[in-house]
Amino acid sequence: MDPDITMITGLGLALLAIPSMIDAWADRRVPYVASALLVLAGGMVAYAVQVLGLPLTEAPDALYRVVGRILI
């Protein structure tokens, strides 16, 4: 898998987990789905950083490359 897409997908999943976690805490429920999303997102980002060799500081550039691939 491409490291740019893996990194951006992981960061996107982490962003989606935040509202889910806040909603669960507001309803006084255990945030199972948000926790699962955060674990999956962390795994994807760690995979992109460690195995595929994409440094975390390259995340903004990776976002531009992924968006560029979609638009072109």
C-alpha positions as CSV (number, residue, x, y, z in Angstrom):
1,M,0.0,0.0,0.0
2,D,1.1,3.5,-0.7
3,P,2.5,5.3,2.4
4,D,0.8,8.6,1.6
5,I,-2.7,7.0,1.4
6,T,-2.0,4.9,4.5
7,M,-0.9,8.0,6.5
8,I,-3.8,10.1,5.4
9,T,-6.4,7.4,6.0
10,G,-5.1,6.8,9.5
11,L,-5.2,10.5,10.3
12,G,-8.7,10.8,8.9
13,L,-9.9,7.9,11.0
14,A,-8.4,9.5,14.0
15,L,-10.3,12.7,13.2
16,L,-13.5,10.7,12.9
17,A,-13.0,9.1,16.3
18,I,-12.9,12.4,18.2
19,P,-16.7,13.3,17.7
20,S,-17.6,9.7,18.4
21,M,-15.7,9.7,21.6
22,I,-17.2,13.0,22.8
23,D,-20.7,11.8,22.0
24,A,-20.2,8.6,23.9
25,W,-18.8,10.5,26.9
26,A,-21.7,13.0,26.8
27,D,-24.2,10.1,26.9
28,R,-22.2,8.4,29.7
29,R,-21.4,5.3,27.5
30,V,-18.1,3.5,27.0
31,P,-16.6,4.7,23.6
32,Y,-16.1,1.3,22.0
33,V,-16.3,2.5,18.4
34,A,-14.1,5.5,19.0
35,S,-11.5,3.3,20.8
36,A,-11.5,0.9,17.9
37,L,-11.1,3.7,15.4
38,L,-8.2,5.2,17.4
39,V,-6.4,1.8,17.5
40,L,-6.9,1.3,13.8
41,A,-5.8,4.8,13.0
42,G,-2.7,4.5,15.2
43,G,-1.9,1.2,13.6
44,M,-2.1,2.7,10.1
45,V,0.0,5.7,11.0
46,A,2.6,3.5,12.7
47,Y,2.7,1.2,9.7
48,A,3.2,4.2,7.4
49,V,6.0,5.6,9.6
50,Q,7.9,2.5,10.6
51,V,7.4,0.0,7.8
52,L,6.8,2.2,4.8
53,G,9.4,4.8,5.9
54,L,7.2,8.0,5.7
55,P,8.2,10.4,8.5
56,L,5.3,12.0,10.5
57,T,6.6,15.4,9.5
58,E,5.6,14.6,5.9
59,A,1.9,14.4,6.7
60,P,1.0,17.8,5.2
61,D,2.9,17.0,2.0
62,A,1.3,13.6,1.9
63,L,-2.1,15.2,2.1
64,Y,-1.4,17.4,-0.8
65,R,-0.1,14.5,-2.9
66,V,-3.2,12.4,-2.1
67,V,-5.6,15.3,-3.0
68,G,-3.6,15.9,-6.1
69,R,-4.0,12.3,-7.2
70,I,-7.7,12.5,-6.6
71,L,-8.2,15.7,-8.5
72,I,-5.9,14.9,-11.5
